[in-house]
Amino acid sequence: MSYRRATNTRRTLKTVRPNLEPSFAELDANSRALQARLLRQIQVFEARYELSSAEVERAVDEGRIRETAEVAEWIIAVRALRRIERERQARAE
């Protein structure tokens, strides 16, 4: 039976930089799709309640409208859309 002695060999680690371009493109496409979906959702709420999103936010803040689950969903959609738009604008600058 023969045994081989393990030798300590140095391996040069190569830095691998992943190609992130497709990921950024996918992220942008997903962001645009979400933005469009949120906008459609907000438009449905505005048509149903015959109020603008700004008006409903003010009315909830002032206690003139009760924050039901549906109204909360509307406000969340508005705030998410605003955030996406701010992030898109910041990346453009």
TALINNOR-V863761 format. One record per pair of residues at least 4 apart in sequence whose ideal C-beta (glycine too) atoms are under 7 Angstrom apart, sorted by the first residue. I is the first residue (numbers start at 1). GAP is how many residues later the second one is. D is the distance in Angstrom with one decimal. If there is no record, write none. Layout:
i->I gap->GAP d->D
i->I gap->GAP d->D
This chain:
i->20 gap->4 d->5.8
i->21 gap->4 d->6.4
i->22 gap->4 d->6.2
i->23 gap->4 d->6.2
i->24 gap->4 d->6.3
i->25 gap->4 d->6.4
i->26 gap->4 d->6.2
i->27 gap->4 d->6.2
i->28 gap->4 d->6.4
i->29 gap->4 d->6.4
i->30 gap->4 d->6.3
i->31 gap->4 d->6.2
i->31 gap->53 d->6.0
i->32 gap->4 d->6.5
i->33 gap->4 d->6.3
i->34 gap->4 d->6.2
i->34 gap->50 d->6.6
i->35 gap->4 d->6.3
i->35 gap->46 d->6.4
i->35 gap->49 d->5.1
i->36 gap->4 d->6.5
i->37 gap->4 d->6.3
i->38 gap->4 d->6.2
i->38 gap->39 d->4.9
i->38 gap->42 d->5.7
i->38 gap->43 d->4.4
i->39 gap->4 d->6.4
i->39 gap->42 d->6.4
i->40 gap->4 d->6.6
i->41 gap->4 d->6.8
i->41 gap->36 d->5.0
i->42 gap->4 d->6.2
i->42 gap->11 d->5.8
i->42 gap->32 d->6.9
i->42 gap->35 d->5.3
i->42 gap->36 d->5.9
i->42 gap->39 d->6.6
i->43 gap->4 d->6.3
i->44 gap->4 d->6.2
i->45 gap->4 d->6.1
i->45 gap->29 d->4.3
i->46 gap->5 d->6.4
i->46 gap->6 d->6.1
i->46 gap->7 d->6.3
i->49 gap->7 d->6.6
i->51 gap->4 d->4.5
i->51 gap->5 d->4.9
i->53 gap->4 d->6.4
i->53 gap->25 d->4.5
i->54 gap->4 d->6.4
i->55 gap->4 d->6.1
i->56 gap->4 d->6.3
i->56 gap->9 d->6.4
i->56 gap->15 d->6.6
i->56 gap->18 d->6.3
i->57 gap->4 d->6.3
i->57 gap->18 d->6.0
i->57 gap->21 d->6.9
i->58 gap->4 d->6.0
i->59 gap->5 d->4.2
i->59 gap->6 d->4.0
i->60 gap->5 d->5.2
i->60 gap->7 d->5.1
i->60 gap->11 d->6.4
i->60 gap->15 d->6.7
i->65 gap->6 d->6.5
i->67 gap->4 d->5.2
i->67 gap->5 d->5.4
i->68 gap->4 d->6.9
i->69 gap->4 d->6.4
i->70 gap->4 d->6.6
i->71 gap->4 d->6.5
i->72 gap->4 d->6.2
i->73 gap->4 d->6.4
i->74 gap->4 d->6.5
i->75 gap->4 d->6.3
i->76 gap->4 d->6.1
i->77 gap->4 d->6.3
i->78 gap->4 d->6.5
i->79 gap->4 d->6.4
i->80 gap->4 d->6.5
i->81 gap->4 d->6.3
i->82 gap->4 d->6.3
i->83 gap->4 d->6.3
i->84 gap->4 d->6.2
i->85 gap->4 d->6.3
i->86 gap->4 d->6.3
i->87 gap->4 d->6.5
i->88 gap->4 d->6.5
i->89 gap->4 d->6.7
